[in-house]
Amino acid sequence: YKEVKIILFTHKINGLHENDFIVAYKCDLLI
């Protein structure tokens, strides 16, 4: 399941660059 999530996640990043920045920003907040 993890591999599938990673593949879907990469596809979302390739399709939505703005969403990529938002996800990266949220990840920074979590850390």
N, C-alpha and C positions, 0 to 999 in steps of 0.2 A: 504493500500500500504506500509506503514511503516513496518508492521510486516513481509511482504514478503521480503522487502529489508534486514531486519535484518537476516532473515533465510538464504537468499542467501549469505549475507556477512559472516555469521558464517561458511557456507559450504566452501566458498573460503578460509577462514583462516585455516580450518581443512585440506584443500587440498594443500594450498600453504603457508608454514610457512614463507618463505622468504618474500612473499608479505605482510604477517601480520606485519613484522618488518617495511617494507616500509610505509605501511598505518599508523602505529603508529607514525613513524617519521614525516610524513606529518601532522598528527593531532597535534603533538607537535609544529610544525612550525606555524600552524594556530592559536594555542592558544597564 
